[in-house]
Structures are given as structure tokens and as C-alpha cells.
């Protein structure tokens, strides 16, 4: 069963590919063995909104990753209007 967190994390990225290669979560460093999947999310956070404007869209890049410790996480890079942040979204089994 997945565990949901939505914790902000510190990520190191590959300079060439821009993919994450490691991250620090709750004081522990995790090295990424493999990016299992990648997908962008440009959806609107409020699906029932009457007016949908471009600036209300999400601008996130999601990654499903496998760490060297054989743990699977989903993290995302939020390119929001106010600031950019990396979020550990969920830990999968």
C-alpha cells in the first residue's frame, strides 16, 4: 500500500539530462538507481472551476524512481509561479 507524504526534498540532478540522481529526505541521502517512469502534469488543480486560465495550471514533472536500496518513490518537480520545489509525493511498495 502506498504511503503519501508530500514532503519537500533536496534533489541533485544530472547536468546533462536534468534527471534526478539523488535526494535528501528527512536527513538521509538516497541515490537513484533508475528512473522507472516520467510524466508531465499540466492539469488544473480545481477540475470544476468555471474559468480555467493558463496561470492556474500545474507545471509539474513527475518521476517514479528506484533507489539503490531497492525502494520505489514518486517525486515531482513543481515549477510553480511563486517558486520551484522538489516534493517527495509517495513511497510505493
Protein Blocks (a to p, Z undefined) as FASTA:
>chain_A
ZZdfkpacdddddfklopafbdceehiacddfbdfbdcddfbdfblmbfbdcfklpccdd
ddddddfkopacddddddbfkbccdddfbdcZZ
